[in-house]
Structure formats: C-alpha cells, structure tokens
Amino acid sequence: MRVRKLTFAALAVAAGLSLTACNGDDGTAQSDGSSASSASSTGGGSGSDGSDQGGSDQGGSDQGGEKGSGGQGTAAGSGSDENAKVGKCRTDDLAITAQDSTIDGDTEGTVAVTFVNGGGSDCALSGYAGVDLKTSEGDLSATRSGQESSPMILKDGESVHFGVTYPINDSGGSGVSVTALVVTPPDETKSFSLEWPGAATLPVTDGAGSPVKVGPMGSAGQGGAS
C-alpha cells in the first residue's frame, strides 16, 4: 500500500511538472507572437501584415476624404443653388447711362451704354438689350449684331457695357434727326429713355433694314466699342 501511494504521488508530481512546462511553452509562444505583430505594424507595407495595416489606414483616409468631398460638394451645391436663385436685373434697379465712344477714323459711329447694378443684390443678365432710337422719321429699332452672348451675374455695384453702332451721315444732306435713345434691359418690358449722345443725324436709308446695330451684354468696354 505504501508503495502504491508513493507511486501515485510520483505520478502526480510528474503530471504537475508537465502541465507547468506546457503552460510555459504557451506563454512563450504568445509573447513571441506579440513581438512579431508589433514588428510587422511598424516595419512598413512590404509584408502582408503591413499591407493589411496600410489598407486599414487607407480606409481611414478614404473616410476622411469622403467627408471632405461631401463638405465641398455641399458648399458647391449651395453656391450653384444661390446662382440659380439670382433674379434677373430689373430696369428699376439699374442705373443706365450712354456716351459717345466713336473714334476718329471709324466708318461707323458708336455709343456705349452702361448698366450699373444698384439694386442691393446680385442680378442676372443674358443676351441683348432692346434699343430704339426716336427720330424725326419715327421710331427706329436696332437689330442684333449676331455676336455670341453669354449669361452673366452682375454683382451689386458693378457695371457692364454694350455697344450701339450706327452709320455716320456724310451724305451732305440734313439726314434723319435723332432725339432720344430708349433702352430695355434683357428679359424686361420696362424701358428707360436717354438723351442720344451720338451724332445728331443719321443718313436717309432706302428702308431695307435698320442701319443701327446693338451688341450683346459685355460687348463694349467702358466708354469704348467692342
């Protein structure tokens, strides 16, 4: 009986030592694994672990980029919405003036018409203004020059110019007297009458179309022809 007890005791001690050794091996393996993971994380992107880590970082950047892009998109959208909501320039909000801008030697006379936005907010302009001359022979409507026109936003306080060209009366006769210039902004029905600043008379025509031409918005510099 004593021998058996000793045998069992010896077996128990051996089993305990074996279990301790196994646990020690597991602990060492776990420690080595942790060291290897740290090295892979800090060693760059050549290894698969580094690639995975880099991919994770890239994902973070993508998310940040999406947020940034979303913010920019929203801002741009708001700007576009604001532009879309800008109302057209009204006659009552525009200071309209005209001056002779004919240069010596020109074969045609030129009047530069200026719109100044005084409405307190930006407004939209596009195309051609309506232009009529009051003459001794009745109203004479200008025809469009055919130049390409582009929509524009006229900011509050800013100006834009366009030109009106007409034939110079060098016939030696009295011609047709011009008494006034009537301007109607694009897409408006209300007109504004100005004193005609150009030559006092136009040559008499045979009635084959209007000899007076109007350019689109922005077709003339300040006080000058296009």
QUIQUISUL-V306817 format. One record per backbone hydrogen bond with DSSP energy under -0.5 kcal/mol. CO is the residue of the C=O (numbers start at 1). NH is the residue of the N-H. If there is no record, write none. Layout:
co=CO nh=NH
co=CO nh=NH
This chain:
co=1 nh=5
co=2 nh=6
co=3 nh=7
co=4 nh=8
co=5 nh=9
co=6 nh=10
co=7 nh=11
co=8 nh=12
co=9 nh=13
co=10 nh=14
co=11 nh=15
co=12 nh=16
co=13 nh=17
co=14 nh=18
co=15 nh=19
co=16 nh=20
co=17 nh=21
co=18 nh=22
co=19 nh=23
co=20 nh=24
co=21 nh=25
co=22 nh=26
co=23 nh=27
co=24 nh=28
co=25 nh=29
co=26 nh=30
co=27 nh=31
co=28 nh=32
co=29 nh=33
co=30 nh=34
co=31 nh=35
co=32 nh=36
co=33 nh=37
co=34 nh=38
co=35 nh=39
co=36 nh=40
co=37 nh=41
co=38 nh=42
co=39 nh=43
co=47 nh=51
co=48 nh=52
co=49 nh=53
co=50 nh=54
co=51 nh=55
co=52 nh=56
co=53 nh=57
co=54 nh=58
co=55 nh=59
co=56 nh=60
co=57 nh=61
co=58 nh=62
co=59 nh=63
co=60 nh=64
co=61 nh=65
co=62 nh=66
co=63 nh=67
co=64 nh=68
co=65 nh=69
co=66 nh=70
co=67 nh=71
co=68 nh=72
co=69 nh=73
co=70 nh=74
co=71 nh=75
co=72 nh=76
co=73 nh=77
co=74 nh=78
co=75 nh=79
co=76 nh=80
co=77 nh=81
co=78 nh=82
co=79 nh=83
co=80 nh=84
co=81 nh=85
co=82 nh=86
co=83 nh=86
co=87 nh=124
co=90 nh=93
co=91 nh=94
co=93 nh=118
co=94 nh=96
co=95 nh=97
co=95 nh=116
co=97 nh=114
co=99 nh=112
co=103 nh=106
co=107 nh=168
co=109 nh=166
co=110 nh=101
co=111 nh=113
co=111 nh=164
co=112 nh=99
co=113 nh=162
co=114 nh=97
co=115 nh=160
co=116 nh=95
co=116 nh=118
co=117 nh=157
co=123 nh=154
co=124 nh=89
co=125 nh=152
co=127 nh=217
co=130 nh=184
co=131 nh=142
co=132 nh=182
co=133 nh=135
co=133 nh=140
co=134 nh=179
co=134 nh=180
co=135 nh=138
co=138 nh=135
co=140 nh=133
co=143 nh=214
co=152 nh=125
co=152 nh=154
co=153 nh=155
co=154 nh=123
co=155 nh=158
co=158 nh=117
co=160 nh=115
co=161 nh=218
co=161 nh=220
co=162 nh=113
co=163 nh=215
co=164 nh=111
co=165 nh=213
co=166 nh=109
co=168 nh=170
co=175 nh=177
co=176 nh=202
co=177 nh=136
co=180 nh=134
co=181 nh=183
co=181 nh=194
co=182 nh=132
co=183 nh=192
co=184 nh=130
co=185 nh=188
co=190 nh=185
co=192 nh=183
co=194 nh=181
co=200 nh=178
co=201 nh=169
co=202 nh=176
co=207 nh=209
co=212 nh=143
co=213 nh=165
co=214 nh=145
co=216 nh=219
co=221 nh=224
co=225 nh=221
